[in-house]
Amino acid sequence: RATMEGGTAAASTPLAEGEGPGRSDGKAPRTQEDRERAAQDKIDEALSCSCVDDLKQGPCGAPFVKAFSCFIKSQQPSFEATDCTVGFAHLKECMIKHPEQFEDLAEAFKPKAAEAADE
């Protein structure tokens, strides 16, 4: 089952110009390999958050990791055009097949009783 700690998932911010591995002089990574390494470091950092631990487990763990990794990569300079459609489609299919894995996550986003009464 997926859970949300504190009601939100941690989001990683894109690398600013000059951040990331591959350069010790503070400038942006020059080579494609350096950019790939910097993006992978951001993905690893995001996936190490305990707030996504439950999402990485169970039958939808692999599709989640693939879609989430693609999203994080698409936020990095040089990778803005990354298409994550297929990865998210696979995750959606898995979520439909295994809704029980996401019950706690769905509960976290349901309106509270007081909010529902106001509507």
N, C-alpha and C positions, 0 to 999 in steps of 0.2 A: 504494500500500500504506500501511496505517496503522502507525505505530510509536509506542511509548511511551517517552519519555525518562525515565530514572530509574524506570520501572515504574509510574508513576502519572500521571494527567492532573490538571492544575491545576483546582481548583474555586474558584469565586468565592463569597465570603461575601455574605449579604444586606446591604443597606444598613441601618445602624442608624438609629434615630430621629434626625433632625437632620442626616444625611449626604446628600450628593448635590447636584447642581446645582439652580439655580432659586432658591436663597435664600442671601443673603450673611450672614444673621444667625444661622446655625447651626441653624435650625429645619427641620423636615421640609418638603419641597416641598408647597405648598398646592394648586396646581391640577393637574388631570389631565394637562395638557401637561407640567408640571414632573415629575410622577411618571413619565410616559412617557419623558421625556428622561433621567431618572436611571436607569431600567431599561435603556434603550438604551445608555447609557454603560457599564453593567455588562456587557452583552452584548458590546459592542465590545472591552472590556478582556479578557474571557474568550476571545474568538475571536482576539485578537492573540497569545495564548500560542503559542510555537513547538511546544508539546506536542500541538497539534491541527492543525498545518499539513498533515500527510499526510491526515488525515481530511477536510479541506476540499477536497482535490483528487480527481480521478477521477470515476467515474460516480455515486458516492454523496455527493459533496461538497455539493450543494444540499440533499438531504434531511438530511444531518448538520447543516448550518448551521441549518436550520429547526427541527429537533428540539432541538438544543443551545441555540439562542436561546430557544425556548419554555421549556425547563427553567430557564435562568438567570432569565428574566423571572418565572417562577412562584415563585421564591425571594424576590422583592422584596415589600416591604410594598405593599398595595393590589392585588397581582396573585396572591395565594395560590390563588385559585380558578381560575387559568388551566388549561385542559384541553389537555394536550399529546399526547393519545392518537393523534390522526390523524397528527401529525408523526412520532411514534415508529413508528407502523405503516408509514408510507412508508419510513422508514429501515430497518426490519426487512426489508421486501420487497426493497429494494435490496441489503441485505447478503446475502440468500439468492441473489439473481441474480448477485452479484459477490463471492463469498467470497474471491477472490484479493486483493481490496483490503484484506482484514482479516487476512491470514495472520500478519503480524508481531504484530498486536495479540493474536490468539488464542494465539500462541506465548508471549507475555508472561504470559498467565494460566494456562498449563498447569503442572501440578505438576512440580517439578524431579525428576530421576531419584532422588535420595536421599529426597525426600519421598514419592514413589510407592512406593519399596521398603518404607517404614515402614508402609504401609497394608495 
